């Protein structure tokens, strides 16, 4: 039997946001005011007819009424519950789910309050974090980069205005897709009087890209490969051609710090560049035809792996969606340096990650793509693709910086990927059991556990099996 949907708090919030009385909304939905009152107090479930009327009458996204809160919210609440300051209250998973489902705004307020508390504690404890605060940490304690990441996620990493702008530009500029870099350089010169120059690394002095407004020159380092150069050309087109659009989109946000607004503008210009180089309908069709073969897609569009991963995470157009990908980029120290995609994909903001993820083995595999079906402790299942990349370093132009990229999609969508062929079978051990990190993982029998869980006491036999190897083996 399907689980009944009780979402009274969300229904009441929607009504208040629309400025409607119970009588007025009940009339619009075709129910009595008393029945609407019962639904708002969770004494009656939301029927399919009511949900359809909500969508038709108020053009409301029914995903907001999903019976399950997104995984990122639950993970953030679990981290809060495990905080030593309140762990004595012993909030369990059911308490947290009920809070997230019935009062999502209250849950977000609690998350922001905890982030502010954690940010303040970090500022007091670390000179580095105090420096970050001077760089524009928000009132919620979030660094500007995190603010922008959250904002991109709120938009589901899809911006139809930029998709349309990229498509229109490509048509009006008559770009030849086989020589797009030359076409972009010619356009910059003819329309904006901007000349592109490729300069030696010693002349660029640690910079990969510079725009000289006075001499109208775009300077690119010779250390950038062809895909990176054309991406920088497309970014410059966005900054010159669509300045007003970027200004408008920036003003529509609640970002307050100058640094956060700057980061957001950079993110939007990069989104435009990806939309220009990989037009939505074209990349979506190619991805489906090639079954998301990453090497084949990269060659077809002449883009590098990171640019392709970014683009695949933006294919969220209603009615024409691609696979629901999320993306992480981590450095050699395990820091998450980029994050894009769906709210449902959980990751730990602090405290490291799970050592059982294949992304940690990708660094020694060259450009090989590692496929891995995984299952979290709560039963959530994903299919992941991981690979290492090397990129130019502005600090050391003769060196390379290595990162690892990971794409993750819900397991039920993995059949669209060529990499999943033969990996799923009826064996019980097909999927790797992983956790968010050791502190938030309650599996007692993991030989790679580095720390005991915060929300579960390990008993003697469990300690011997999980913590003892970490403590005593040489």
Secondary structure as the mmCIF struct_conf table of DSSP 4:
data_model
#
loop_
_struct_conf.conf_type_id
_struct_conf.id
_struct_conf.beg_label_comp_id
_struct_conf.beg_label_asym_id
_struct_conf.beg_label_seq_id
_struct_conf.end_label_comp_id
_struct_conf.end_label_asym_id
_struct_conf.end_label_seq_id
HELX_LH_PP_P HELX_LH_PP_P1 UNK A 2 UNK A 4
HELX_RH_AL_P HELX_RH_AL_P1 UNK A 8 UNK A 18
TURN_TY1_P TURN_TY1_P1 UNK A 19 UNK A 19
HELX_RH_AL_P HELX_RH_AL_P2 UNK A 22 UNK A 29
TURN_TY1_P TURN_TY1_P2 UNK A 30 UNK A 30
BEND BEND1 UNK A 31 UNK A 31
HELX_RH_AL_P HELX_RH_AL_P3 UNK A 33 UNK A 40
TURN_TY1_P TURN_TY1_P3 UNK A 41 UNK A 42
BEND BEND2 UNK A 43 UNK A 44
HELX_LH_PP_P HELX_LH_PP_P2 UNK A 45 UNK A 47
HELX_RH_AL_P HELX_RH_AL_P4 UNK A 48 UNK A 58
HELX_RH_3T_P HELX_RH_3T_P1 UNK A 62 UNK A 65
BEND BEND3 UNK A 67 UNK A 68
HELX_RH_AL_P HELX_RH_AL_P5 UNK A 71 UNK A 81
TURN_TY1_P TURN_TY1_P4 UNK A 82 UNK A 82
BEND BEND4 UNK A 83 UNK A 83
TURN_TY1_P TURN_TY1_P5 UNK A 84 UNK A 86
HELX_RH_3T_P HELX_RH_3T_P2 UNK A 87 UNK A 89
HELX_RH_AL_P HELX_RH_AL_P6 UNK A 93 UNK A 102
HELX_RH_AL_P HELX_RH_AL_P7 UNK A 104 UNK A 125
HELX_RH_AL_P HELX_RH_AL_P8 UNK A 127 UNK A 134
TURN_TY1_P TURN_TY1_P6 UNK A 135 UNK A 136
TURN_TY1_P TURN_TY1_P7 UNK A 139 UNK A 140
BEND BEND5 UNK A 141 UNK A 141
HELX_RH_AL_P HELX_RH_AL_P9 UNK A 144 UNK A 154
TURN_TY1_P TURN_TY1_P8 UNK A 155 UNK A 157
HELX_RH_AL_P HELX_RH_AL_P10 UNK A 160 UNK A 172
TURN_TY1_P TURN_TY1_P9 UNK A 173 UNK A 174
HELX_RH_3T_P HELX_RH_3T_P3 UNK A 177 UNK A 179
HELX_RH_AL_P HELX_RH_AL_P11 UNK A 180 UNK A 192
HELX_LH_PP_P HELX_LH_PP_P3 UNK A 194 UNK A 194
STRN STRN1 UNK A 195 UNK A 199
HELX_RH_AL_P HELX_RH_AL_P12 UNK A 201 UNK A 204
TURN_TY1_P TURN_TY1_P10 UNK A 205 UNK A 206
BEND BEND6 UNK A 208 UNK A 208
STRN STRN2 UNK A 209 UNK A 212
TURN_TY1_P TURN_TY1_P11 UNK A 213 UNK A 216
STRN STRN3 UNK A 217 UNK A 221
TURN_TY1_P TURN_TY1_P12 UNK A 222 UNK A 223
BEND BEND7 UNK A 224 UNK A 224
HELX_RH_AL_P HELX_RH_AL_P13 UNK A 226 UNK A 241
BEND BEND8 UNK A 242 UNK A 242
HELX_RH_AL_P HELX_RH_AL_P14 UNK A 243 UNK A 251
TURN_TY1_P TURN_TY1_P13 UNK A 252 UNK A 252
BEND BEND9 UNK A 253 UNK A 253
BEND BEND10 UNK A 257 UNK A 257
HELX_RH_AL_P HELX_RH_AL_P15 UNK A 258 UNK A 277
BEND BEND11 UNK A 278 UNK A 278
HELX_RH_AL_P HELX_RH_AL_P16 UNK A 280 UNK A 289
TURN_TY1_P TURN_TY1_P14 UNK A 290 UNK A 292
HELX_RH_AL_P HELX_RH_AL_P17 UNK A 294 UNK A 301
TURN_TY1_P TURN_TY1_P15 UNK A 302 UNK A 302
HELX_RH_AL_P HELX_RH_AL_P18 UNK A 305 UNK A 312
TURN_TY1_P TURN_TY1_P16 UNK A 313 UNK A 314
STRN STRN4 UNK A 316 UNK A 317
TURN_TY1_P TURN_TY1_P17 UNK A 318 UNK A 319
STRN STRN5 UNK A 320 UNK A 321
STRN STRN6 UNK A 325 UNK A 330
TURN_TY1_P TURN_TY1_P18 UNK A 332 UNK A 333
STRN STRN7 UNK A 336 UNK A 340
BEND BEND12 UNK A 341 UNK A 341
TURN_TY1_P TURN_TY1_P19 UNK A 343 UNK A 344
BEND BEND13 UNK A 345 UNK A 345
BEND BEND14 UNK A 349 UNK A 351
TURN_TY1_P TURN_TY1_P20 UNK A 355 UNK A 356
BEND BEND15 UNK A 357 UNK A 357
HELX_RH_3T_P HELX_RH_3T_P4 UNK A 358 UNK A 364
BEND BEND16 UNK A 365 UNK A 365
TURN_TY1_P TURN_TY1_P21 UNK A 366 UNK A 367
HELX_LH_PP_P HELX_LH_PP_P4 UNK A 368 UNK A 369
STRN STRN8 UNK A 370 UNK A 375
TURN_TY1_P TURN_TY1_P22 UNK A 377 UNK A 378
BEND BEND17 UNK A 379 UNK A 379
STRN STRN9 UNK A 381 UNK A 392
BEND BEND18 UNK A 394 UNK A 395
TURN_TY1_P TURN_TY1_P23 UNK A 397 UNK A 398
BEND BEND19 UNK A 399 UNK A 399
STRN STRN10 UNK A 400 UNK A 410
HELX_RH_3T_P HELX_RH_3T_P5 UNK A 411 UNK A 416
BEND BEND20 UNK A 417 UNK A 417
HELX_RH_3T_P HELX_RH_3T_P6 UNK A 418 UNK A 420
TURN_TY1_P TURN_TY1_P24 UNK A 421 UNK A 423
BEND BEND21 UNK A 426 UNK A 426
TURN_TY1_P TURN_TY1_P25 UNK A 428 UNK A 429
BEND BEND22 UNK A 430 UNK A 431
STRN STRN11 UNK A 432 UNK A 433
BEND BEND23 UNK A 436 UNK A 436
TURN_TY1_P TURN_TY1_P26 UNK A 438 UNK A 440
TURN_TY1_P TURN_TY1_P27 UNK A 444 UNK A 445
TURN_TY1_P TURN_TY1_P28 UNK A 447 UNK A 448
BEND BEND24 UNK A 451 UNK A 451
BEND BEND25 UNK A 454 UNK A 456
HELX_RH_AL_P HELX_RH_AL_P19 UNK A 460 UNK A 472
#
